[in-house]
Amino acid sequence: MLNSIQTSYSENILVVLTRLVLIMIMVEPYYNQENFTKVNFTAQNLIQTEFENCVFYNCDFSEMNLTRAVFIDCIFETCNLSMANLNQVKMDNGQFRSCKLLGINFSTCSDFLFSVTFTDCILDYCVFIKKKLKATTFKNCSLKEVNFSECDLSAVNFTGSDLNRAIFRQTNLEKADFREAQNFSIDPESNKLKKTKFSRTDLSGLLDKYDLQIS
């Protein structure tokens, strides 16, 4: 009888310990108020990893699979995230400064609390299709061939940015600021332009479809 009780007790303890180990394995890595400098993350697994109030300086995330990672109030400075997979990534108040972000499909990011700011960044060939980017700042950025189709770009600031061959199709550009932007081409008939701001000397980008010669 005693041996039976001891065996049952041991089995229960083993079950509890096994469950605890499984819980520990399932807990997603979490970093809060950490500073990362010159870290090459490309060999690490950051899937479902959560970062909050973290700063990344000169770090490499290029071509990484960041599926379901979470970045809350994080700053990226002189980082390389080119061709990273941002599938279902939660990006809440992500600030990118002097970063290289070539060919990223931001349209696959989670829409929940999605908010970003870009300053002095290279975002050539990125995709933002159907993304809500209201009041987002793209300051002094390279946005060559970026796809903004069906986006909400209302009140967006493109100050100093190069929009050569960027795609605007069925895009909400109400109150957006293009006054210091360069090389943009926008069809007024297929985009919303109410109270959109343009410089008087740079209106030719609104007439490209008509193939007019303006001098």
C-alpha positions as CSV (number, residue, x, y, z in Angstrom):
1,M,0.0,0.0,0.0
2,L,2.8,2.4,1.0
3,N,4.7,1.6,-2.2
4,S,1.6,2.3,-4.3
5,I,1.1,5.7,-2.6
6,Q,4.8,6.6,-3.1
7,T,4.6,5.5,-6.8
8,S,1.5,7.6,-7.4
9,Y,3.1,10.6,-5.6
10,S,6.2,10.3,-7.7
11,E,4.2,10.1,-10.9
12,N,2.2,13.2,-9.9
13,I,5.4,15.1,-9.2
14,L,6.8,14.0,-12.6
15,V,3.6,15.2,-14.4
16,V,3.9,18.6,-12.7
17,L,7.6,19.0,-13.5
18,T,6.9,18.0,-17.1
19,R,4.2,20.6,-17.4
20,L,6.4,23.3,-15.9
21,V,9.2,22.5,-18.4
22,L,6.7,22.7,-21.3
23,I,5.4,26.0,-20.1
24,M,9.0,27.4,-19.9
25,I,9.6,26.2,-23.4
26,M,6.5,27.8,-24.7
27,V,7.2,31.2,-23.1
28,E,8.1,33.7,-25.8
29,P,11.5,35.5,-25.3
30,Y,10.9,39.0,-24.1
31,Y,13.3,42.0,-23.9
32,N,12.5,45.3,-22.3
33,Q,14.6,48.5,-22.3
34,E,17.6,46.7,-23.9
35,N,20.3,48.3,-26.1
36,F,21.7,46.2,-28.9
37,T,24.8,47.5,-30.7
38,K,26.4,45.9,-33.8
39,V,24.5,42.7,-33.2
40,N,24.2,40.3,-36.1
41,F,20.8,38.7,-35.6
42,T,20.8,36.8,-38.9
43,A,21.9,33.5,-37.3
44,Q,19.3,33.8,-34.5
45,N,15.7,32.7,-34.2
46,L,13.6,35.8,-33.4
47,I,10.2,34.3,-34.4
48,Q,7.6,35.4,-31.9
49,T,10.3,37.3,-29.9
50,E,9.0,40.4,-28.2
51,F,11.0,43.7,-27.8
52,E,9.7,46.7,-25.9
53,N,11.4,50.0,-25.5
54,C,14.6,48.6,-27.1
55,V,17.2,50.4,-29.2
56,F,19.0,48.7,-32.1
57,Y,22.1,50.4,-33.3
58,N,24.0,49.2,-36.4
59,C,22.4,45.8,-36.2
60,D,21.8,43.3,-39.0
61,F,18.4,41.7,-39.6
62,S,18.7,41.2,-43.3
63,E,16.7,38.4,-44.9
64,M,15.6,37.2,-41.5
65,N,12.3,35.5,-40.8
66,L,10.7,37.7,-38.1
67,T,7.3,36.1,-38.2
68,R,5.0,37.2,-35.3
69,A,7.8,39.1,-33.6
70,V,6.7,42.1,-31.6
71,F,8.4,45.5,-31.5
72,I,6.8,48.1,-29.2
73,D,8.3,51.6,-28.9
74,C,11.6,50.5,-30.5
75,I,14.3,52.5,-32.3
76,F,16.3,51.2,-35.2
77,E,19.4,53.3,-36.1
78,T,21.7,52.5,-39.0
79,C,20.3,49.0,-39.1
80,N,19.9,46.7,-42.1
81,L,16.6,44.9,-42.4
82,S,16.6,44.4,-46.2
83,M,14.4,41.6,-47.4
84,A,13.3,40.6,-43.9
85,N,10.1,38.6,-43.6
86,L,7.7,40.7,-41.5
87,N,4.8,38.3,-41.7
88,Q,2.3,39.2,-38.8
89,V,5.0,41.3,-37.1
90,K,3.5,43.7,-34.6
91,M,5.1,47.1,-35.1
92,D,3.8,49.7,-32.6
93,N,5.7,53.1,-32.8
94,G,8.7,51.7,-34.7
95,Q,11.2,54.5,-35.4
96,F,13.7,53.9,-38.2
97,R,16.7,56.2,-38.6
98,S,19.3,55.9,-41.4
99,C,18.3,52.3,-42.0
100,K,18.5,50.1,-45.1
101,L,15.1,48.4,-45.7
102,L,15.2,47.3,-49.3
103,G,12.4,45.1,-50.6
104,I,10.4,44.6,-47.4
105,N,6.7,43.7,-47.7
106,F,5.2,45.8,-44.9
107,S,1.7,44.9,-46.0
108,T,2.1,41.5,-44.3
109,C,2.7,43.2,-40.9
110,S,-0.1,43.0,-38.4
111,D,-2.5,45.9,-38.7
112,F,-3.1,46.0,-34.9
113,L,-1.5,49.3,-33.7
114,F,0.8,49.5,-36.7
115,S,2.7,52.7,-36.6
116,V,6.1,53.6,-38.0
117,T,8.4,56.6,-38.7
118,F,11.2,56.7,-41.3
119,T,14.0,59.3,-41.4
120,D,17.0,59.2,-43.8
121,C,16.1,55.6,-44.7
122,I,16.4,53.6,-48.0
123,L,13.1,51.8,-48.6
124,D,13.4,51.1,-52.4
125,Y,11.1,48.4,-53.7
126,C,9.1,48.1,-50.5
127,V,5.4,47.2,-50.5
128,F,2.8,48.9,-48.4
129,I,-0.3,47.7,-50.2
130,K,-3.6,48.5,-48.3
131,K,-1.6,49.6,-45.2
132,K,-3.0,52.4,-43.0
133,L,-0.2,54.9,-42.7
134,K,-2.1,58.0,-41.7
135,A,0.2,60.9,-40.6
136,T,3.3,58.7,-41.1
137,T,6.6,60.6,-41.7
138,F,8.9,59.6,-44.5
139,K,11.6,62.3,-44.2
140,N,14.6,62.4,-46.5
141,C,14.0,58.8,-47.6
142,S,14.6,56.9,-50.8
143,L,11.2,55.5,-51.9
144,K,12.0,54.3,-55.4
145,E,9.4,52.0,-56.9
146,V,7.6,51.6,-53.5
147,N,4.1,50.3,-53.9
148,F,1.5,52.4,-52.0
149,S,-1.5,51.0,-53.8
150,E,-4.8,51.3,-51.9
151,C,-3.0,52.7,-48.8
152,D,-4.3,55.4,-46.5
153,L,-1.6,58.0,-46.8
154,S,-3.7,60.9,-45.5
155,A,-1.6,63.6,-43.8
156,V,1.6,61.7,-44.6
157,N,4.8,63.8,-44.8
158,F,7.2,63.0,-47.7
159,T,9.5,65.9,-47.0
160,G,12.8,65.5,-48.9
161,S,12.0,62.0,-50.2
162,D,12.7,60.6,-53.6
163,L,9.5,58.9,-55.0
164,N,10.8,57.9,-58.4
165,R,8.5,55.4,-59.9
166,A,6.6,54.9,-56.7
167,I,3.1,53.5,-57.3
168,F,0.0,55.4,-56.1
169,R,-3.2,53.6,-57.2
170,Q,-6.5,54.1,-55.4
171,T,-4.5,55.7,-52.7
172,N,-5.9,58.2,-50.1
173,L,-3.5,61.1,-50.3
174,E,-5.8,63.7,-48.6
175,K,-3.7,66.3,-46.7
176,A,-0.5,64.5,-47.6
177,D,2.6,66.8,-48.0
178,F,4.6,66.5,-51.2
179,R,6.0,70.1,-51.1
180,E,9.6,69.0,-50.8
181,A,9.3,65.5,-52.3
182,Q,11.0,64.6,-55.6
183,N,10.2,62.6,-58.8
184,F,6.7,61.6,-57.8
185,S,4.1,60.8,-60.4
186,I,0.4,60.8,-59.3
187,D,-2.7,60.3,-61.3
188,P,-5.3,62.7,-59.8
189,E,-8.1,60.7,-61.4
190,S,-7.3,57.4,-59.6
191,N,-6.2,58.8,-56.2
192,K,-7.8,61.0,-53.5
193,L,-6.1,64.4,-53.4
194,K,-8.3,66.6,-51.3
195,K,-6.2,69.3,-49.6
196,T,-3.0,67.5,-50.6
197,K,0.0,69.9,-50.5
198,F,2.3,70.4,-53.5
199,S,4.9,73.0,-54.4
200,R,4.0,75.3,-57.3
201,T,7.3,74.4,-59.0
202,D,6.7,70.7,-58.8
203,L,3.2,70.1,-60.2
204,S,4.4,68.3,-63.3
205,G,4.2,65.0,-61.4
206,L,0.4,65.3,-61.6
207,L,0.4,65.6,-65.3
208,D,2.6,62.7,-66.4
209,K,-0.3,60.7,-67.8
210,Y,-1.1,63.4,-70.3
211,D,2.4,63.4,-71.7
212,L,2.5,67.2,-71.7
213,Q,5.7,69.3,-72.4
214,I,6.0,71.8,-69.6
215,S,8.7,74.5,-69.6
